[in-house]
Amino acid sequence: MTDEAGAGLDRLVEAIRDSGLLNAGDTVIALVSGGPDSACLAAGLSRFLDRGNLVALHVNYGLRAESDADAAVASRLCEGLGVDLVTISAEGGTRDGNVLDWARRVRYEAAEELRAESGADRIAAGHTATDVAETLIYRLASSPGARALPGMRPQFGHVVRPLLGLERAETRSIATACGLEFTNDASNLDPKFARSRIRGEVLPVLEQINRAAVKNILATQAELSEEQALLDRLAAETVKLARAGENCISAEMLAD
């Protein structure tokens, strides 16, 4: 292993540890698509977790001519890392509504089923800080109001995202340096998808304005999430007091 590869793997382990989302003794299902982000996720977790505590899951959606090739890449990646891989096929399933939403639903339902069967503690996804920034920009354009903006959280139910401390360019660089095999999904830049246009057109312009655009968006997202959690907690406590008969909110206050 080269020094660059070793440093890259160390950076992945550091990001996972710093996320605070996982412990070495946790058992984890890692979502592996075949792309560079999920390759880094699998490689980092294989070093961070205790031996035998990681299983990878690949879903073949059958949406592209390259789908079988993606599955083969995921298989070779996991074999090289010494990680067991479960592959399921969603081809032929009912694709109602938005195809990306359908794929997301199929992926997480399959992961949760595998987690429940195996008794694993967590499901890990390879999203990066760049994904968070793209999601927030998308929701600014498509969903009025502040509640939708926090978007992609570090943890939601059993799902954790331990690579949010890294940007996509860094995971790709690490995957290349470490010799991790991965594929490039051309649909990620297909302009017919709104998120692809944000990825290929909007975010690059923002980064030209300020190189720290992704970091600044991520900091804003974290602040919004904290504020929303606080408001939800205060609202719940207020309702609880009101039900107990305590006059904690007056009509005059609401009128103001």
Disulfide bonds with the S-S distance in Angstrom:
none
